[in-house]
């Protein structure tokens, strides 16, 4: 192999190793990975059961009712234990204002 080709091969090998060492950019969380409000106050079994109930809910209204009920339970549990939780649970749902990829390229 010619010295120039060897140097190029070593360079590209080094570059590909650096690229692979970069941490992956986290994407959207799946429903099973989404944070649960008050999870730090729950057992693993309670978290699994909550996710099962959310999966079993048939409508958005049912899921919202479960969320509200869960929020109230976690607020009460935090108060019993002398802990504090954020007043509002994490925002759920689709993209709100400003979400998405935008209008795209203007037509010419």
C-alpha positions as CSV (number, residue, x, y, z in Angstrom):
1,X,0.0,0.0,0.0
2,X,1.3,3.5,-0.8
3,X,2.1,5.8,2.1
4,X,-0.6,8.3,1.1
5,X,-3.2,5.6,1.0
6,X,-2.1,4.2,4.3
7,X,-2.3,7.6,5.9
8,X,-5.8,8.2,4.4
9,X,-6.9,4.7,5.7
10,X,-5.6,5.5,9.2
11,X,-7.3,8.9,9.1
12,X,-10.7,7.6,8.2
13,X,-10.4,4.8,10.7
14,X,-9.7,7.3,13.4
15,X,-12.5,9.5,12.3
16,X,-15.0,6.7,12.3
17,X,-13.9,5.6,15.8
18,X,-14.5,9.2,17.1
19,X,-17.9,9.3,15.4
20,X,-18.9,6.0,17.1
21,X,-17.7,7.2,20.5
22,X,-20.2,10.1,20.4
23,X,-23.2,9.6,22.6
24,X,-26.5,9.1,20.9
25,X,-28.9,12.0,20.8
26,X,-31.9,10.9,22.9
27,X,-35.1,10.8,20.9
28,X,-38.7,10.9,22.1
29,X,-39.5,8.6,25.0
30,X,-41.7,5.6,24.4
31,X,-44.8,5.4,26.6
32,X,-43.0,2.8,28.7
33,X,-40.0,5.1,29.2
34,X,-41.9,8.3,29.8
35,X,-41.3,9.7,33.3
36,X,-44.1,9.1,35.8
37,X,-45.1,12.0,38.1
38,X,-44.0,11.0,41.6
39,X,-42.1,7.9,40.5
40,X,-39.5,8.5,43.2
41,X,-42.3,7.9,45.8
42,X,-43.5,4.7,44.1
43,X,-42.3,1.1,44.1
44,X,-41.3,-0.6,40.9
45,X,-44.5,-2.7,41.1
46,X,-46.6,0.5,41.4
47,X,-44.9,2.0,38.4
48,X,-45.6,-1.1,36.4
49,X,-49.2,-1.1,37.4
50,X,-49.7,2.6,36.6
51,X,-48.2,2.0,33.1
52,X,-50.5,-1.0,32.6
53,X,-53.5,1.1,33.6
54,X,-52.5,3.9,31.2
55,X,-52.0,1.4,28.4
56,X,-55.4,-0.2,29.1
57,X,-57.2,3.2,29.0
58,X,-59.3,3.4,25.8
59,X,-59.7,7.1,25.4
60,X,-57.8,10.3,26.1
61,X,-60.4,11.2,28.7
62,X,-59.7,7.9,30.6
63,X,-56.0,8.5,30.5
64,X,-56.4,12.1,31.7
65,X,-58.7,10.9,34.5
66,X,-56.0,8.4,35.5
67,X,-53.3,11.1,35.4
68,X,-55.3,13.5,37.6
69,X,-56.1,10.8,40.1
70,X,-52.5,9.7,40.2
71,X,-51.3,13.3,40.6
72,X,-53.6,13.7,43.6
73,X,-52.3,10.4,45.1
74,X,-48.7,11.4,44.7
75,X,-49.3,14.9,46.2
76,X,-50.9,13.2,49.2
77,X,-48.0,10.7,49.5
78,X,-45.4,13.4,49.2
79,X,-47.2,15.4,52.0
80,X,-47.3,12.3,54.2
81,X,-43.5,11.7,53.7
82,X,-42.5,15.4,54.0
83,X,-41.4,15.5,50.4
84,X,-42.2,18.0,47.8
85,X,-43.2,17.4,44.2
86,X,-43.7,20.0,41.4
87,X,-47.3,21.3,41.6
88,X,-48.0,20.3,38.0
89,X,-47.3,16.9,36.4
90,X,-45.2,16.8,33.2
91,X,-47.1,18.1,30.1
92,X,-48.5,15.3,28.0
93,X,-49.9,15.2,24.5
94,X,-48.7,16.0,21.0
95,X,-46.9,19.0,19.7
96,X,-48.1,22.3,20.8
97,X,-47.4,25.7,19.3
98,X,-43.9,25.9,17.7
99,X,-43.7,22.1,17.5
100,X,-42.9,20.2,14.4
101,X,-40.6,20.9,11.5
102,X,-42.0,24.3,10.6
103,X,-43.3,25.5,7.2
104,X,-40.5,24.1,5.2
105,X,-38.7,25.8,2.3
106,X,-40.4,28.7,0.6
107,X,-41.6,28.1,-2.9
108,X,-39.7,30.0,-5.7
